[in-house]
Amino acid sequence: MNLNKLQNKGILMCAKYAFMPNKLQYCGGDQNSALFELTVTNDSHSSLNHALTEFETLYPYLKLIAKSNNIRDPFDYRVVEAYWIGNDLLKNVKMKGLYNHFVDHLHLKKKLTSRQFELMVGKIPAGALPHHSFHVFNIWLRTGKAAMAHTVETMDQCRISWGKIVKIKDSELVVNSPCLTLDNYQLQITNYELQNIVYKMLDESFIKNPQIGDWISFHWGWACDKLTKAQVKNLEKYTLHNLKLAQ
């Protein structure tokens, strides 16, 4: 796959995951209509690139992963996949780079209390990785537009979840998916449960021709993409890794 195709594929993938938090006005500018329309038509227009750079938390993470792997474009598919799903690019991010990212680009030293900040950066030598799930489970504060504390319910909605389709309704997919719970003050991913996930809006969808048995990802109750078995394995791996750091 050439570089242009990697960029186009990466931009479209990124938009699929960024759309719903943008529609809910949690992250990014007022771009949800453009994100939706361009994504359902597979149009990686420059305006889509511009819209995604306005995500205050997302874009700095992409730049960090790209720079750490000598990849010029933060929207390269490999970089986008590393952040949202997880792949081997994450291991090339150095501890110093991650610390500087938290301080200089996300400004967490100013947004968190001193104790919260020290606890968070203390997880860097313990194996913190710049995966979306680390930010969800270990920073506690929603750091986009909505600067408020997470609850277990919002963490479960905010993390990228995976599930297998067991039934297809008009605009929803019934998926078998693990849930995030709090038990004895410990966050954990529990047994699989059936969940209804919206996959159509205005009769359009990011997931084309879903089939029973397909694995999908979802974010804030919205179906984002079909997953390969390898991607399911990686998403679970990196999610559980960062969940362990949250204990």
C-alpha positions as CSV (number, residue, x, y, z in Angstrom):
1,M,0.0,0.0,0.0
2,N,1.5,3.4,-1.0
3,L,1.8,6.4,1.3
4,N,-1.2,8.2,-0.2
5,K,-3.4,5.2,0.3
6,L,-2.1,4.8,3.9
7,Q,-3.0,8.4,4.6
8,N,-6.4,8.3,3.0
9,K,-7.3,5.0,4.8
10,G,-5.9,6.4,8.1
11,I,-7.9,9.7,7.8
12,L,-11.2,7.8,7.2
13,M,-10.5,5.3,10.0
14,C,-9.8,8.2,12.4
15,A,-13.0,9.9,11.4
16,K,-15.0,6.8,12.2
17,Y,-13.9,6.8,15.8
18,A,-13.9,10.6,16.2
19,F,-17.4,11.2,14.9
20,M,-19.6,10.3,17.8
21,P,-17.7,12.2,20.6
22,N,-17.7,15.1,18.2
23,K,-21.4,14.9,17.6
24,L,-21.9,14.8,21.4
25,Q,-19.7,17.9,21.6
26,Y,-17.1,16.3,23.8
27,C,-14.1,16.7,21.4
28,G,-13.1,18.8,18.4
29,G,-14.8,21.6,16.5
30,D,-18.4,21.8,15.2
31,Q,-17.6,19.3,12.4
32,N,-19.8,16.3,13.0
33,S,-21.9,16.8,9.8
34,A,-18.7,17.0,7.6
35,L,-17.1,14.0,9.5
36,F,-20.2,11.9,8.9
37,E,-20.8,12.9,5.2
38,L,-17.2,12.5,4.1
39,T,-16.7,9.2,6.0
40,V,-19.9,7.5,4.7
41,T,-18.8,8.4,1.1
42,N,-15.1,7.3,1.7
43,D,-14.0,10.9,0.8
44,S,-10.7,11.7,2.5
45,H,-11.0,15.4,1.6
46,S,-8.6,17.9,3.0
47,S,-11.4,19.3,5.1
48,L,-11.6,16.0,6.9
49,N,-7.9,16.3,7.8
50,H,-8.4,19.8,9.0
51,A,-11.4,18.8,11.2
52,L,-9.5,16.0,12.9
53,T,-6.5,18.3,13.7
54,E,-8.9,20.3,15.9
55,F,-9.3,17.4,18.3
56,E,-7.4,18.7,21.3
57,T,-6.5,15.3,22.8
58,L,-6.6,13.0,19.7
59,Y,-4.2,14.9,17.4
60,P,-1.3,15.3,19.8
61,Y,-1.4,11.5,20.5
62,L,-1.2,10.8,16.8
63,K,1.7,13.2,16.4
64,L,3.6,11.6,19.2
65,I,3.1,8.1,17.8
66,A,4.1,9.2,14.3
67,K,7.2,11.1,15.5
68,S,8.3,8.1,17.7
69,N,8.2,5.8,14.6
70,N,9.7,8.2,12.1
71,I,6.4,8.4,10.2
72,R,5.9,11.9,8.7
73,D,2.1,11.9,8.6
74,P,0.1,11.6,11.9
75,F,-2.9,10.3,9.8
76,D,-0.9,7.4,8.4
77,Y,-3.1,4.3,8.8
78,R,-0.6,2.5,11.0
79,V,-0.5,5.5,13.4
80,V,-4.3,5.8,13.6
81,E,-4.7,2.1,14.2
82,A,-2.0,2.2,16.9
83,Y,-3.9,4.9,18.8
84,W,-7.5,3.6,18.5
85,I,-7.0,-0.2,18.3
86,G,-3.3,-0.9,19.2
87,N,-0.3,-2.2,17.3
88,D,3.5,-2.5,17.6
89,L,4.1,1.2,16.9
90,L,3.2,1.9,20.5
91,K,6.3,0.2,21.9
92,N,8.5,2.7,20.1
93,V,7.3,5.6,22.1
94,K,9.9,6.5,24.7
95,M,9.1,7.3,28.3
96,K,10.6,10.8,28.0
97,G,8.5,11.5,24.9
98,L,5.3,10.3,26.7
99,Y,6.1,12.5,29.7
100,N,6.7,15.6,27.5
101,H,3.5,14.8,25.6
102,F,1.5,14.9,28.8
103,V,3.1,18.1,30.0
104,D,3.7,20.2,26.9
105,H,0.9,19.1,24.5
106,L,-2.0,17.9,26.7
107,H,-1.0,20.4,29.6
108,L,-2.1,17.8,32.2
109,K,0.2,19.3,34.8
110,K,-2.2,22.3,34.8
111,K,-5.4,20.4,34.4
112,L,-4.9,17.8,37.1
113,T,-4.2,18.2,40.8
114,S,-0.6,17.6,41.8
115,R,-1.4,14.3,43.3
116,Q,-3.4,13.2,40.2
117,F,-0.5,14.2,38.0
118,E,2.1,12.4,40.0
119,L,0.0,9.2,40.1
120,M,-0.5,9.4,36.3
121,V,3.1,10.0,35.3
122,G,4.2,7.3,37.8
123,K,2.5,4.9,35.4
124,I,4.9,5.7,32.6
125,P,7.8,3.5,33.9
126,A,5.2,0.9,34.8
127,G,4.4,0.5,31.1
128,A,2.0,3.3,30.0
129,L,1.4,3.3,26.3
130,P,-0.2,6.1,24.2
131,H,-3.3,4.1,23.4
132,H,-6.8,5.6,23.7
133,S,-7.6,3.3,26.6
134,F,-4.7,4.7,28.7
135,H,-6.2,8.1,28.5
136,V,-9.7,6.9,29.4
137,F,-8.7,4.7,32.3
138,N,-5.8,6.6,33.8
139,I,-6.4,10.3,33.4
140,W,-9.9,10.4,34.9
141,L,-10.6,13.8,33.4
142,R,-12.3,14.2,30.1
143,T,-9.9,16.6,28.5
144,G,-11.7,17.7,25.4
145,K,-14.4,20.3,25.6
146,A,-16.0,18.6,28.6
147,A,-13.5,19.1,31.4
148,M,-15.2,16.9,33.9
149,A,-14.4,13.7,35.8
150,H,-15.1,10.3,34.3
151,T,-17.5,7.9,35.9
152,V,-17.4,4.1,35.3
153,E,-20.3,4.5,32.8
154,T,-18.6,7.3,30.8
155,M,-15.3,5.3,30.8
156,D,-17.2,2.3,29.4
157,Q,-18.7,4.5,26.7
158,C,-15.5,6.4,26.0
159,R,-13.2,3.4,25.6
160,I,-13.2,1.6,22.2
161,S,-15.2,-1.5,22.8
162,W,-15.4,-4.7,20.7
163,G,-18.2,-7.1,20.1
164,K,-19.6,-9.8,17.8
165,I,-22.8,-9.2,15.9
166,V,-25.5,-11.7,17.0
167,K,-28.6,-9.9,15.5
168,I,-29.2,-7.1,13.0
169,K,-32.2,-4.7,13.5
170,D,-33.3,-1.7,11.4
171,S,-30.7,0.7,12.7
172,E,-29.0,-1.2,15.5
173,L,-26.7,-4.1,15.8
174,V,-27.1,-6.5,18.8
175,V,-23.5,-7.4,19.8
176,N,-22.0,-9.7,22.4
177,S,-19.5,-7.5,24.2
178,P,-17.6,-7.2,27.5
179,C,-18.6,-4.4,29.9
180,L,-16.5,-2.3,32.2
181,T,-17.5,-2.6,35.9
182,L,-16.2,-1.5,39.3
183,D,-15.9,-4.3,41.9
184,N,-14.3,-3.7,45.3
185,Y,-12.8,-0.5,44.0
186,Q,-11.2,-2.3,41.1
187,L,-12.1,-1.6,37.4
188,Q,-12.4,-4.7,35.4
189,I,-13.7,-6.0,32.1
190,T,-16.6,-8.4,32.9
191,N,-18.2,-11.3,31.0
192,Y,-19.8,-10.7,27.6
193,E,-23.3,-9.2,27.6
194,L,-25.7,-8.3,24.8
195,Q,-25.7,-4.6,23.9
196,N,-27.7,-2.7,21.3
197,I,-25.3,-0.5,19.2
198,V,-26.5,2.1,16.7
199,Y,-25.0,1.7,13.3
200,K,-27.2,3.7,11.0
201,M,-28.0,7.4,10.9
202,L,-30.0,9.0,8.1
203,D,-30.0,5.5,6.6
204,E,-26.2,5.7,6.3
205,S,-23.5,3.7,8.1
206,F,-19.8,3.4,8.6
207,I,-20.2,-0.4,8.5
208,K,-21.2,-1.6,5.1
209,N,-23.2,-4.9,4.8
210,P,-22.8,-6.1,8.4
211,Q,-23.2,-9.8,8.9
212,I,-24.0,-12.0,12.0
213,G,-20.7,-13.2,13.3
214,D,-18.7,-10.1,12.3
215,W,-16.6,-8.4,14.9
216,I,-17.1,-4.6,15.2
217,S,-15.7,-1.7,17.3
218,F,-18.0,0.9,18.9
219,H,-17.5,4.3,20.6
220,W,-20.1,6.1,22.6
221,G,-22.7,3.6,21.5
222,W,-22.0,4.1,17.8
223,A,-20.6,1.3,15.5
224,C,-17.3,2.5,14.1
225,D,-15.8,-0.3,12.0
226,K,-15.5,-4.0,11.3
227,L,-12.5,-5.6,13.0
228,T,-10.2,-8.4,11.9
229,K,-9.5,-11.1,14.5
230,A,-6.0,-9.7,14.9
231,Q,-7.5,-6.3,15.6
232,V,-9.9,-7.7,18.2
233,K,-6.9,-9.4,19.8
234,N,-4.9,-6.2,19.9
235,L,-7.7,-4.1,21.1
236,E,-8.4,-6.5,24.0
237,K,-4.6,-6.7,24.7
238,Y,-4.0,-3.0,25.0
239,T,-7.2,-2.3,26.7
240,L,-6.5,-4.8,29.5
241,H,-2.9,-3.6,29.7
242,N,-3.9,0.0,30.4
243,L,-6.8,-1.1,32.6
244,K,-4.3,-2.9,34.8
245,L,-2.3,0.3,35.2
246,A,-5.5,2.0,36.5
247,Q,-5.7,-0.2,39.6
